[in-house]
Amino acid sequence: MQVFRRPRILNKPPSDDDRFPNWGERCVDVFDIVCQIGEGTYGQVYKAKDKDTGELVALKKVRLENEKEGFPITAVREIKILRQLNHPSIVNLKEIVTDKQDALDFKKDKGRHCLC
């Protein structure tokens, strides 16, 4: 019988400054998309390779076309939970990137945001 550990939530999540110093500063163009590995209501998931480090990642594109309020609350909840979880069976959230070259553009315009 295989025993599974429950994911644990860390007592104190690291600050964004420590874990994500450049969140939102990189563009999705820094990744080479290898293939699509999943799709759901809120977007697609791709296997991608970081051009800078060569690291393979799962890149989740979050759709914003139908959002009147901007970034979907479901994605905000997912980010909050992923930042706190630490378990070998759950992917770690590395960063958030945008499809806009200028970080100011993605705050004004509706584009795509990606969780990496």
C-alpha positions as a printed Julia matrix, in Angstrom:
116×3 Matrix{Float64}:
   0.0    0.0     0.0
   1.39   3.37   -1.0
   1.15   6.16    1.55
   0.62   9.69    0.27
   1.61  12.74    2.23
  -0.81  15.61    2.33
   0.53  18.85    0.86
   1.58  21.17    3.62
   1.15  24.88    3.66
   4.19  26.66    4.94
   3.67  28.65    8.13
   4.93  31.88    6.63
   5.02  32.28    2.87
   8.24  33.86    1.62
   7.85  37.44    0.54
   7.47  38.2    -3.15
  10.76  40.1    -3.01
  12.6   36.93   -1.95
  10.95  34.3    -4.15
   9.85  36.34   -7.15
  12.19  39.32   -7.54
  11.38  39.85  -11.23
   7.71  38.85  -11.35
   6.01  40.33  -14.38
   9.22  41.75  -15.83
   9.82  38.97  -18.34
   7.81  38.36  -21.48
   6.5   34.98  -22.62
   8.86  35.36  -25.59
  11.72  34.16  -23.35
  10.24  30.65  -23.67
  10.23  28.25  -26.62
   6.92  26.37  -26.69
   7.62  22.65  -27.15
   4.03  21.35  -27.25
   0.6   21.78  -25.7
   0.06  19.38  -22.79
  -3.38  20.42  -21.57
  -6.35  22.73  -21.96
  -9.16  23.83  -19.7
 -11.8   26.46  -19.17
  -9.34  29.17  -18.2
  -6.5   28.52  -20.64
  -3.93  26.17  -22.07
  -0.87  24.5   -20.55
   2.31  24.09  -22.59
   5.61  22.35  -22.15
   8.15  25.12  -22.71
  11.89  25.7   -22.51
  13.37  28.81  -20.89
  15.7   30.34  -23.51
  17.91  31.85  -20.8
  18.42  28.77  -18.59
  17.39  25.83  -20.78
  15.03  24.7   -18.01
  11.86  22.83  -19.03
   8.71  24.28  -17.47
   4.95  24.01  -17.65
   3.6   27.31  -18.93
  -0.07  28.03  -18.25
  -1.64  30.74  -20.41
  -4.56  32.36  -18.63
  -7.33  33.72  -20.87
  -8.5   37.27  -20.2
 -10.75  38.02  -23.19
 -14.03  37.6   -21.29
 -12.88  39.23  -18.07
 -14.38  42.66  -17.43
 -12.5   43.05  -14.17
  -9.05  42.13  -15.48
  -7.15  39.17  -14.02
  -9.56  36.3   -13.14
 -10.15  35.76   -9.41
  -9.75  32.01   -9.96
  -6.2   32.59  -11.21
  -5.47  34.85   -8.23
  -6.62  32.07   -5.88
  -4.52  29.51   -7.75
  -1.43  31.73   -7.49
  -1.98  32.3    -3.77
  -2.26  28.57   -3.09
   0.65  27.56   -5.34
   2.92  30.1    -3.65
   2.26  28.45   -0.28
   2.41  24.76   -1.19
   5.55  22.68   -0.9
   5.13  19.06   -2.01
   7.03  16.87   -4.48
   3.8   15.94   -6.31
   2.71  19.55   -6.87
   4.38  21.89   -9.34
   6.1   24.96   -7.92
   5.1   28.39   -9.19
   8.28  30.0   -10.47
   7.1   33.3   -11.92
   4.4   35.18  -13.79
   5.17  36.45  -17.28
   3.09  38.46  -19.75
   2.67  38.49  -23.51
   3.31  42.24  -23.58
   6.87  43.5   -24.08
   6.31  46.52  -21.89
   5.3   45.7   -18.31
   3.19  48.87  -18.24
   1.2   47.7   -21.25
  -0.03  44.56  -19.54
  -1.39  46.61  -16.66
  -3.43  48.76  -19.06
  -4.34  46.29  -21.81
  -6.01  42.93  -21.72
  -3.42  40.43  -22.79
  -2.43  37.01  -21.64
  -0.68  36.3   -18.39
   1.27  33.1   -17.95
   2.07  31.13  -14.83
   5.39  29.37  -15.01
